[in-house]
């Protein structure tokens, strides 16, 4: 499959008479005494011509697991191919994602009380059509088909397929707010275990944005309602959902201090029952030091709280101070509180991760960074360990062909 992608790119090269080529790389590695050498690698390229764009990206991710902090095994490789063709107001966008699970295969629980299966990979072709109509109306239609390679312990293929169809339209009214109407349908099928599930959804949304308010505020708001037709994994009717989102942004000191807050609430409408499904709030403040340096120096503080059937909270502080040319000293600290299922550890788990680091930027094309972190997590007792992480981001720039 990967060889075929390379052939496609090389075959297209002779007809790219006035194209540009961009490439990038993002590599991260690290480790500690519990999980050595977790990391990821992203390699990508974009070939762009008049009225078309071809993006090819290769991703590799490795994650380990430990006895103290179990993690989902997620070592996999993925190839993404995305082609966009523009013809006037119409855009045709075929894409393909091929994923291969590596190492120890993740185990998933099957529906219909069919036991377990090993996940080995998937292939997912898709097609999106988008266009602009008179009267400030944008329409789109998207279809994706996924073939998952799931095998039982006996080596039997479950023939698992998923189909996703989606279409909608957005109208920007003369008064400013945008009205969106859309529909989604999804089905899952696996004949060997007798699984044939599907559901449909109709979405209505109203979104508005206002700038130039007193105190230099920018406000974005959205209200949406989704009507479902289908059942969930417990064979109960899926509840309809009402959602609301509000985002407030303020530049307190232009170019130096930015503060924004986002609030979101979801309600489920289940027959005569009207209940809160999830509420969340996030506040972020970013301060850029006024000193003129090769790389901007910033300090940011972020806090988030989400409450649904579970409660999670997050507070983070990060700083980057430029000291010489492209060299900066960095530091971060993150405090989390999340549920846990570790035996004898209580229902909630508190974690603190903090540590210093260094970063060097060679203009806008290369970023090299590294940091040392200590994690303190509350389980049956307070567990403490150190880890190191490092990464390299590379962007050679645009090459004319």
C-alpha positions as CSV (number, residue, x, y, z in Angstrom):
1,X,0.0,0.0,0.0
2,X,2.7,2.5,0.9
3,X,4.6,1.6,-2.3
4,X,1.5,2.3,-4.3
5,X,1.2,5.8,-2.6
6,X,4.7,6.7,-3.7
7,X,4.0,5.5,-7.2
8,X,0.9,7.8,-7.4
9,X,2.9,10.8,-6.3
10,X,5.8,10.1,-8.8
11,X,3.3,9.5,-11.6
12,X,1.6,12.8,-10.9
13,X,4.9,14.7,-10.8
14,X,5.3,15.2,-14.7
15,X,1.9,16.9,-14.9
16,X,2.7,19.4,-12.1
17,X,4.0,22.1,-14.4
18,X,3.7,24.9,-11.8
19,X,3.5,23.1,-8.5
20,X,5.0,23.7,-5.1
21,X,6.3,21.0,-2.6
22,X,6.2,21.3,1.1
23,X,7.4,18.7,3.6
24,X,7.6,18.4,7.4
25,X,8.7,16.0,10.1
26,X,7.7,15.8,13.8
27,X,9.6,13.3,16.0
28,X,9.2,12.7,19.8
29,X,10.8,10.2,22.0
30,X,11.5,9.7,25.7
31,X,11.2,7.2,28.5
32,X,11.3,6.4,32.2
33,X,11.9,3.4,34.4
34,X,8.3,2.2,33.9
35,X,7.7,2.6,30.2
36,X,10.9,3.0,28.1
37,X,11.0,4.6,24.7
38,X,7.4,5.7,24.0
39,X,7.3,8.0,21.0
40,X,5.8,9.1,17.7
41,X,7.0,10.1,14.2
42,X,5.1,12.1,11.7
43,X,6.4,12.5,8.1
44,X,4.4,14.5,5.6
45,X,4.4,16.2,2.3
46,X,2.1,18.5,0.4
47,X,2.1,18.9,-3.4
48,X,0.1,21.9,-4.5
49,X,-0.8,23.2,-7.9
50,X,-3.4,25.4,-9.5
51,X,-6.8,24.2,-8.3
52,X,-5.5,21.0,-6.6
53,X,-3.7,19.8,-3.5
54,X,-2.2,16.4,-2.6
55,X,-1.2,15.7,1.0
56,X,0.6,12.4,2.0
57,X,1.3,11.8,5.7
58,X,2.9,8.9,7.4
59,X,2.4,8.5,11.2
60,X,4.0,6.0,13.6
61,X,3.1,5.9,17.3
62,X,4.5,3.6,20.1
63,X,2.9,3.4,23.5
64,X,3.8,1.0,26.3
65,X,2.0,-0.2,29.4
66,X,3.0,-0.6,33.0
67,X,1.8,-2.4,36.1
68,X,1.4,0.8,38.1
69,X,-0.3,2.9,35.5
70,X,-2.0,0.7,32.9
71,X,-2.3,2.3,29.5
72,X,-4.1,1.2,26.3
73,X,-1.6,-0.3,24.0
74,X,-1.6,1.9,20.9
75,X,1.5,1.1,18.8
76,X,0.4,1.6,15.2
77,X,1.4,3.0,11.8
78,X,-1.0,5.0,9.7
79,X,-0.9,6.4,6.1
80,X,-3.1,9.3,5.1
81,X,-3.7,10.4,1.5
82,X,-5.8,13.5,0.9
83,X,-6.5,14.9,-2.6
84,X,-8.5,18.1,-3.1
85,X,-9.6,19.2,-6.6
86,X,-11.2,22.7,-7.0
87,X,-13.4,23.5,-10.0
88,X,-15.0,26.9,-9.5
89,X,-17.3,26.8,-6.4
90,X,-17.1,23.0,-6.2
91,X,-14.4,21.0,-4.3
92,X,-14.0,17.2,-4.7
93,X,-12.0,15.6,-1.9
94,X,-11.2,11.9,-2.0
95,X,-9.1,10.6,0.9
96,X,-7.7,7.3,2.2
97,X,-6.5,6.2,5.6
98,X,-4.7,2.9,6.1
99,X,-3.8,1.8,9.7
100,X,-1.7,-1.1,10.8
101,X,-1.5,-2.2,14.5
102,X,2.0,-3.3,15.6
103,X,3.4,-5.3,18.3
104,X,1.0,-6.6,20.9
105,X,-2.4,-6.3,19.2
106,X,-5.1,-4.4,21.2
107,X,-8.0,-6.4,22.4
108,X,-11.6,-5.1,22.0
109,X,-14.8,-6.3,23.5
110,X,-17.4,-7.3,20.9
111,X,-21.1,-6.5,20.9
112,X,-23.8,-9.2,21.0
113,X,-21.9,-10.9,23.9
114,X,-19.5,-12.3,21.2
115,X,-16.4,-12.2,23.4
116,X,-13.2,-10.5,22.4
117,X,-11.1,-9.9,19.3
118,X,-7.7,-8.7,18.3
119,X,-7.5,-5.4,16.4
120,X,-5.0,-5.7,13.6
121,X,-5.6,-2.6,11.4
122,X,-8.1,-1.0,9.1
123,X,-8.5,0.7,5.7
124,X,-10.9,3.7,5.3
125,X,-11.5,5.3,1.9
126,X,-13.7,8.4,1.8
127,X,-15.1,11.1,-0.4
128,X,-16.2,14.7,0.4
129,X,-18.1,17.1,-2.0
130,X,-18.4,20.7,-1.0
131,X,-19.7,23.8,-2.8
132,X,-20.9,27.4,-2.5
133,X,-24.3,28.5,-3.7
134,X,-25.7,32.0,-4.3
135,X,-27.0,33.7,-1.2
136,X,-24.0,32.8,1.1
137,X,-25.0,29.1,1.3
138,X,-22.3,26.4,1.7
139,X,-23.2,22.7,1.2
140,X,-21.3,19.5,1.7
141,X,-21.7,15.7,1.5
142,X,-19.3,13.2,2.9
143,X,-19.1,9.4,2.8
144,X,-16.7,7.0,4.5
145,X,-16.4,3.2,4.5
146,X,-14.2,1.4,7.0
147,X,-13.0,-2.2,6.8
148,X,-11.5,-3.3,10.1
149,X,-9.3,-6.3,10.4
150,X,-10.6,-8.0,13.6
151,X,-9.7,-11.6,14.4
152,X,-10.9,-13.9,17.1
153,X,-8.5,-16.1,19.1
154,X,-9.1,-18.9,16.6
155,X,-7.9,-16.6,13.7
156,X,-11.4,-16.1,12.2
157,X,-12.0,-12.8,10.4
158,X,-15.1,-11.0,11.7
159,X,-15.7,-9.1,8.4
160,X,-16.3,-5.9,10.3
161,X,-17.4,-2.9,8.2
162,X,-18.6,0.6,9.1
163,X,-20.4,3.0,6.8
164,X,-20.7,6.8,7.6
165,X,-22.8,9.2,5.5
166,X,-23.1,12.9,6.3
167,X,-24.6,15.9,4.4
168,X,-25.5,19.4,5.4
169,X,-25.8,23.1,4.5
170,X,-24.8,26.4,6.2
171,X,-26.5,29.7,5.5
172,X,-24.9,32.9,6.7
173,X,-27.8,35.2,7.1
174,X,-27.7,38.9,6.2
175,X,-27.9,39.8,9.9
176,X,-24.7,37.8,10.7
177,X,-25.7,34.6,12.4
178,X,-25.2,31.3,10.6
179,X,-27.8,28.6,10.4
180,X,-26.7,24.9,9.8
181,X,-28.9,21.9,8.9
182,X,-27.4,18.5,8.5
183,X,-27.9,14.8,8.7
184,X,-25.7,11.8,9.6
185,X,-26.2,8.1,9.2
186,X,-24.0,5.3,10.5
187,X,-24.1,1.5,10.3
188,X,-21.9,-1.3,11.6
189,X,-22.0,-4.8,10.2
190,X,-20.3,-8.1,11.1
191,X,-22.0,-11.2,9.8
192,X,-20.0,-13.9,11.7
193,X,-21.3,-12.5,15.1
194,X,-24.7,-11.4,13.7
195,X,-24.1,-7.7,14.3
196,X,-26.1,-5.2,12.2
197,X,-26.5,-1.9,14.0
198,X,-27.4,1.5,12.6
199,X,-28.6,4.9,13.7
200,X,-29.4,8.2,12.1
201,X,-29.3,11.8,13.3
202,X,-30.6,15.2,12.2
203,X,-28.7,18.3,13.4
204,X,-29.9,21.9,13.6
205,X,-27.5,24.7,14.7
206,X,-27.4,28.4,15.1
207,X,-24.1,30.2,15.5
208,X,-23.3,33.9,16.0
209,X,-20.1,35.9,16.5
210,X,-19.8,39.5,17.7
211,X,-16.7,41.8,17.9
212,X,-16.1,45.4,18.9
213,X,-18.0,45.0,22.2
214,X,-17.3,47.1,25.3
215,X,-14.1,46.1,27.1
216,X,-12.7,44.9,23.8
217,X,-14.6,41.6,24.0
218,X,-15.2,39.1,21.3
219,X,-18.1,36.7,21.8
220,X,-18.9,33.5,19.9
221,X,-22.0,31.4,20.7
222,X,-23.7,28.3,19.3
223,X,-26.9,26.5,20.0
224,X,-27.6,23.1,18.5
225,X,-30.1,20.3,18.7
226,X,-29.6,16.7,17.5
227,X,-32.5,14.3,16.9
228,X,-31.5,10.6,16.9
229,X,-33.2,7.5,15.4
230,X,-31.6,4.3,16.7
231,X,-30.5,2.4,19.8
232,X,-27.3,2.4,21.8
233,X,-25.2,-0.7,22.9
234,X,-27.8,-1.5,25.6
235,X,-30.7,-1.5,23.1
236,X,-32.2,1.6,24.5
237,X,-33.4,4.5,22.3
238,X,-30.7,7.1,21.9
239,X,-31.7,10.3,23.6
240,X,-32.0,13.5,21.6
241,X,-29.4,16.2,22.6
242,X,-29.5,19.9,23.1
243,X,-26.1,21.7,23.2
244,X,-25.0,25.2,24.0
245,X,-21.5,26.7,23.7
246,X,-20.2,30.2,24.5
247,X,-16.6,31.5,24.0
248,X,-15.4,34.9,25.2
249,X,-12.1,36.4,24.2
250,X,-10.5,39.6,25.5
251,X,-7.2,41.3,24.6
252,X,-6.5,43.1,27.9
253,X,-3.2,44.5,26.7
254,X,-3.0,44.4,22.9
255,X,-0.4,42.0,21.7
256,X,0.8,41.2,25.2
257,X,-2.1,39.7,27.3
258,X,-4.9,37.4,26.0
259,X,-7.7,35.9,28.1
260,X,-10.4,33.6,26.8
261,X,-13.1,31.4,28.4
262,X,-15.2,28.6,26.9
263,X,-18.3,27.2,28.5
264,X,-20.3,24.2,27.1
265,X,-23.4,22.4,28.3
266,X,-25.1,19.3,26.8
267,X,-28.6,18.2,27.7
268,X,-30.3,14.8,26.9
269,X,-34.0,14.8,26.0
270,X,-35.2,11.2,26.7
271,X,-38.9,11.1,26.4
272,X,-40.3,13.2,29.3
273,X,-36.9,13.2,31.0
274,X,-34.7,16.3,30.6
275,X,-31.2,15.8,32.1
276,X,-27.8,17.3,32.0
277,X,-25.4,15.1,30.1
278,X,-22.2,17.1,30.5
279,X,-21.0,20.6,31.5
280,X,-17.6,22.0,31.1
281,X,-15.7,25.2,31.4
282,X,-12.2,26.2,30.4
283,X,-10.3,29.4,31.1
284,X,-6.9,30.3,29.5
285,X,-4.6,33.3,30.0
286,X,-1.5,34.0,27.9
287,X,1.1,36.7,28.6
288,X,3.8,37.6,26.2
289,X,6.8,39.4,27.7
290,X,7.2,42.8,26.1
291,X,11.0,42.4,25.6
292,X,12.1,42.1,22.0
293,X,13.9,38.8,21.6
294,X,14.6,36.4,18.8
295,X,11.8,34.1,20.0
296,X,8.8,35.5,21.9
297,X,8.8,34.7,25.7
298,X,5.4,33.6,27.0
299,X,3.7,32.4,30.2
300,X,0.3,30.7,30.0
301,X,-2.2,29.4,32.6
302,X,-5.0,27.1,31.7
303,X,-7.8,25.5,33.8
304,X,-10.6,23.2,32.9
305,X,-13.4,21.4,34.6
306,X,-15.8,18.8,33.1
307,X,-18.7,17.1,34.9
308,X,-20.8,14.3,33.3
309,X,-21.2,10.8,34.7
310,X,-17.6,11.3,35.9
311,X,-15.7,14.4,37.0
312,X,-12.4,15.6,35.6
313,X,-10.4,18.7,36.4
314,X,-7.1,20.0,34.9
315,X,-4.8,23.0,35.8
316,X,-1.7,23.8,33.8
317,X,1.1,26.4,33.9
318,X,3.7,26.7,31.1
319,X,6.5,29.2,30.5
320,X,9.1,29.8,27.8
321,X,11.7,32.5,28.3
322,X,14.2,33.3,25.5
323,X,17.8,33.7,26.8
324,X,20.0,33.8,23.8
325,X,19.3,33.8,20.0
326,X,17.0,30.8,19.5
327,X,17.6,29.2,22.9
328,X,14.8,29.3,25.5
329,X,14.3,27.9,28.9
330,X,11.0,26.2,29.4
331,X,9.0,24.9,32.4
332,X,5.6,23.4,32.8
333,X,3.4,21.9,35.6
334,X,0.1,20.1,35.1
335,X,-2.3,19.0,37.9
336,X,-5.1,16.6,37.0
337,X,-7.8,14.9,39.0
338,X,-9.6,12.0,37.2
339,X,-11.5,8.8,38.1
340,X,-9.5,5.6,38.5
341,X,-10.3,1.9,38.6
342,X,-7.1,0.8,40.4
343,X,-8.1,-1.5,43.3
344,X,-7.7,-0.1,46.8
345,X,-6.9,3.4,45.4
346,X,-10.2,5.2,45.9
347,X,-12.5,6.5,43.2
348,X,-10.4,9.6,42.2
349,X,-6.8,9.9,41.2
350,X,-4.7,13.1,41.5
351,X,-1.6,13.5,39.4
352,X,1.1,16.3,39.3
353,X,3.6,16.4,36.5
354,X,6.2,19.2,36.4
355,X,9.7,19.8,35.2
356,X,12.2,22.1,33.3
357,X,13.3,22.0,29.7
358,X,15.3,23.6,26.9
359,X,14.2,24.6,23.4
360,X,16.2,25.8,20.4
361,X,14.7,27.3,17.3
362,X,16.6,27.7,14.0
363,X,14.3,30.3,12.5
364,X,10.9,28.9,11.6
365,X,12.3,25.7,10.0
366,X,13.7,23.7,12.9
367,X,12.7,23.3,16.5
368,X,14.6,21.1,18.9
369,X,13.4,20.5,22.5
370,X,13.9,18.4,25.5
371,X,12.6,18.3,29.1
372,X,12.8,16.3,32.3
373,X,9.6,15.7,34.2
374,X,8.6,14.2,37.6
375,X,5.2,12.6,38.0
376,X,3.6,12.2,41.4
377,X,0.4,10.1,41.3
378,X,-1.9,9.1,44.1
379,X,-2.9,5.5,43.9
380,X,-2.8,3.1,46.9
381,X,0.0,5.3,48.0
382,X,1.8,8.2,46.3
383,X,4.0,6.9,43.5
384,X,6.8,9.1,42.2
385,X,9.0,8.7,39.1
386,X,11.0,10.7,36.6
387,X,10.8,10.7,32.8
388,X,12.6,12.4,29.9
389,X,11.1,13.6,26.6
390,X,12.6,15.1,23.6
391,X,11.5,16.0,20.1
392,X,12.6,17.5,16.7
393,X,10.3,19.4,14.4
394,X,11.5,20.1,10.9
395,X,10.0,22.2,8.1
396,X,12.4,22.6,5.2
397,X,10.2,25.2,3.5
398,X,8.5,25.4,0.1
399,X,10.1,24.1,-3.1
400,X,9.0,25.3,-6.5
401,X,8.7,22.7,-9.2
